[in-house]
Structure formats: structure tokens, C-alpha cells
Amino acid sequence: MQKKIETVKTLLDALPFIKKFNGEKIVIKYGGSAQNSPELKEKFAQDILLLYLVGIQPIIVHGGGKRITELLDQLNIDTQFIDGQRVTSKDVMRVVEMVLSGEINKEIVSLLNNYGAKAIGISGKDAHFMIAKPKDFDKFGLTGTVESINPEVINNLLYEKFVPVVAPIAAAEQLSHPGFNINADIAASELARSIGANKIIFLTDTPGVLDKEKELLSTLKEERIDELKADGTIHGGMVPKVDACLMALEGGVEKAHIVDGRIEHSILLELFTSEGVGTQIIK
């Protein structure tokens, strides 16, 4: 009986947060171990279903760099990175679209639908809702930066009670263009800004932003982030993550979260508990 009472207490503790976020849009960047582990995939699907059922509107943007690299190696297509960004030739772009839109996107959609969420997969090419331009064509090829997003496409899907699952591939304004490969963190941030999301959550393979003693920094503001970047505390792959968070906040998103996707139900723990499990970045 005591165990049952504790379960009810847990639900009641989450109630204020469920009430607060009811009807809100939350963009979730899905990647890392959470996207590759069969067990964590199931926990992720359960989290999204719960958000969906309590009236929150999740929008998922996914990556897929590991699988892209694996297939490129199998096809003997050269792949290079500059400053952490993949150089995207036309041959690479074909594989990027094949993996992101054709494989990973449909896998996530199928998983969510099997659990009972009404999911639908799209890329920025669908209805040309995401338009991009070259980041630096001579240097990066078809790696792009987002120029515009039409929020009506996502908002219409949300109105029809779908969970949009977005592959980070953008259309170009030119006819017969193969499209652009967009960094998934940036795509998620730009999407969150354009649709007026309340929150953006980045699932990563780290506990969050750590200080020099490897202790979790549970809350950060922009000024403190600048200091931590300047002294090298925030470095490497965490730099583009926090930059994407700041970009979202500048566009009107209330809070950004960097959360350890290796922890089961980390999304629910971050949203529905006072302590959270990651780093929240606020204005």
C-alpha cells in the first residue's frame, strides 16, 4: 500500500508542471545514445506519449550523423568535417537525405505510432517550410544555414493533433536543387523560435554543462556562459549546443535545457520535477 501511495504522491508532485505546460509547444532535439539504444528509444517514446496525452505539444527534430558516416563508409564515399561541421558534397547529400528522411525519420515515426502517439514525419523540403542558403559553399558544400521557416506547416500539424518529427534537411529557392544539410541543433533552435515554443530540450550524451570540477551547472544565464566559454570551461561540442540554446532564447523561447539522454525518462524528470536533471539556460 505504501508503494501505491508514493506513486500517487509522485503524480501529484508533477501536477503543477503538467498544468503549467498544458497546451505549450516544446521542441526536443533527439540525438546521441537516446537515439541509438533500443532500451532508451522505448523510454523516449513513452515520454513523448505522456507529454502528448497530458496536452503538451512536442515537436521532435532528430539528427543521425553516426548512421550517415557508417553508410558513407560502406559506399566508399569520402566524408570530412571542418570545425565540427560535415562537408556535404552532392554524393554526401544524397546519403544524408536517404538516412535522415528515409530511414531514421520513419523509424522514429513508426516507434511513436506503435506506442499510441499520432506522429508524422517531414523534412524542411515538405511544403518548403524550411528554406536555407549555403553556409559557405566553397568550404562546406551543401551544408546550409536556415534563411526562413514557415511556422504554419508545423502549427497546422499540431492543430490536427500530430506529433511532428522533423528531419533537418532544408529546401533551396532554386529549381531542381538537391537541398541543404542543416545542423540538427541549429534546425531545432530555428524551429523553436519560429513557432513560439515555450521550451527547447537538447538530449545529449553528457549530464549537461559542467564546471571545471566536472560538477553539473543546473542553471546558467548568457553572461555566465560567455565567461565559461572565454576561460575554456565550455569547449568542444558543447559550444554549438549552448549557442543554439542562446539563439532560441533570443528568438523568444522561455527556457532551453541540455539534458542527459542516457538517463531513462530524462525528459519527464527535467520537465516535471523541481530539481530537474540537466542544465537549464535562461535569459
N, C-alpha and C positions, 0 to 999 in steps of 0.2 A: 504493500500500500504506500509506503514512504517513497518508493521509487516513482510511483504514479503521481504522487503529489509534487515531487521535484520536476517531473516532466511538465506538469501544468504550470508551475512557477516559471519555468523556462519560457513557455509560451507567453505568459503574462508579461515577463520582462521584455519580450520582443514587441509586444503590442503597441507601445508608444511609437516605435520606429516604423512599424508597418503602417500605422495611421499617418505618420508624418510623410512617408514616401508614396502613399497611395496615389495613383494617377501620374506620378512623376516618371520622366524618361531617364533611364540610366544606361549609358554606353559602357560596354565591357570589352576591353581588348583581351582576346583569348589567345594565349600562346604558351610556349615553354612546356614544362612537364605536364601541366594540366591538360594540354592538347595531345600529348603523346602516350600517357599512361592509361591503359584500359580502365583501371580502377578509378582514376581521377576523372576520366571522361564521364563515367557514370555519375559521380558525385556532382560534377559540373552541371550535367543535365538535370539532376534533382534540384539543384539550387535555382536554375533558370525556371523550372516548372513552378517552384514555390513562389518566386517573385511574380511570375505570370498570374498565378491563381489568387494572390492577395492584392492584385490590382496595380502592381508596378509594371512599367513598360520597358523591358530590357531590349537593347539593340546590341548585337554582337558583331564585332569586327575581328577577324582572325588573321593570323599570319600563317607561315608554312615554309620558312626558309630552310629548315633541315631537310624536308622531303624534296624541295626543289633541288637542293645541292645533290642529294642522293640520285635523283633521276638524271640530272645533268652529267654526273659521273658515269652512270650506266650507259648514257648515249654518247659518251666521249665528247661532250660539248664543254669547252673551256669556260670556267666561271671565275671572276675576280671580284675583289672587294677593295674599295678605296674609302678611307675614313668611315669604315663600318657599313658602307652602302654598296649593294651589289651593282656591278656594271651590267647593264641589260642590253645586250645585242638583240637583233631580230630573232635569232635562233633561241636565245635565252628567254626572250619574251614569250615565245610560243610555249615553252615548257612551263614558265611561270603561270600563264593563264590555264594551261592544262591541269596543273597541280592545284592551284588555288580555287579556280571556278569549277573545274571538272571533277576533282577528287575530294579535297578537304571540305569545301563548302557543302557539297552534297552529303558527305559523311556526317557533318555536324547537324545539318537539317534533318537527316534521317534519324539520328540519335534523339534529338529533341522531340520529334514527332512520335517516336516509339514510346517516349515517356509521357506523352499527352499534351505537350506544348504545341501550339499551331505555328510551326516555323516555316519560313520561306527564304530561299537563298537567292541573292542577287549580287551583281558587281556594279561598279560605277558606270559600266557600259550600258546597263539596263536603263532605258529611258534617258540615257546620257545624263544621269543625275549627278555624276561627279566628272568634272572636266579638269584636265591637267595640262601642263606645259612641261618642256624638258627642264630638268634641274640644271644640267649643263651637258648638252648633247655630246660635245667633243670628249668629255671626261666620263660621263655616266651612261651615254646612250639613251635608252628608252626608260630610264628611271626618271620619274616625274615629280613635280610639286603641284599641289591642288590649287587650281585657279578659282573654281566655283563649285558649289553644291546646291542642288535644288531640293530643299527640305520637304517639299510637298510629296515626293515619292515615298520617303520614309514615313511621314505623317499619315499618308493615306493607308499604308500598310498597318500602322499602329491602330488607326481608326477601325480597320476591319479585323482587329484582334490578332494580327500576325506578330510573331517574333522575327524581325528581320535579321538575317545572317549575311554579313557583307564581306565579300572578297575585295581586298584593296587593289583593285585594278580600275584605272580611270580611262575615260574616253578622251579623244582629242577632237578639236574643232575641224580638222582637215578630213576630207573624204578618204575612205579606204586606209586610214591609219591603223596600225596594229594596237594602239593604246599604250598606256603607261603603267609601269610597275611602281606602286606607291608604298613607301614605308608604312607598315600597319599601325605603328604608334601615331604617326602623323595623320593618317587617314581617320583613325578613331577620334583624335583631338579635333580635327576639322569638322567631322560629322557631329560631334557633341556640341560644338559652337553653333553650327548652322541650324540644328533642330531645337535649340534651347534646352539641352539636357540639364537636369539637376546635378548629376554626378557623372564622373568618368572613373572607371576602375581598370587598372592595368594588372593583369595576372603575370607574375614573373617567377623566376627561379631563385629569388632572394627574399629574405624576410621583409624587406622594404629598404629605406635609406638608412645606412649605418654610419655611426660616427667613427673616429679613428680607433676607438677601443672595440669596434665591431658590435656596439650596442645599438639597438633599434631607436631611431628618432621617430616618435609617434606622431608628432605634428611639426610642420615646417611652414614658414612664410617665405615670400620671394626674397626678402633682404637676406635672410639666413642662408637660403640656397646659393645666392651669389657669393657669400663668404665661403661656404663649403666647397664650391667649385673652384674658387680662387686659390684655396690652400690645398687642393688636391684630394679632399675627403670624398667628394663626389667626382668620380672619374670613370673612364671607360664606357661601358654600355649603359650605365646609369644616367649619364649626361643627357642623351637624347630622350630618355624616359621622363626626367624631370622637366626638360624643355617642352615636351609635349603636354605635360601637366600644366605648366605655366601658360602655354598657348591657349589651352582650354579655359583657364581661369580668366585670361584677358578677354576671351570671347563671351564671357557671361556665365560660364559653368560655375556653380557654387563651390564645389569641392572636387578635388582629384585625389585618388587613392592608388598607392602602389602596394600590392598585396602578394603574399607568397602563395602561388598557385599549387605548391606541393602539399599544402595543408588541406585536408578534407574539409569541404564546406567553408572555405575561407571567405567566399563572397558573403555568405549569411553571417559569419562571425564579424566581418567588418561592418556590415550594414545594420545588424540587429542587436549588437551589444555595445555597451557604453565604452568598453576598453578598446574594442577593435583588435585587429591582428597585424596591421601593416602601418604604413606611413600615410597620413592624410596631409595634403598640401592645400593651404587656404590663402585667401587674399590678405 
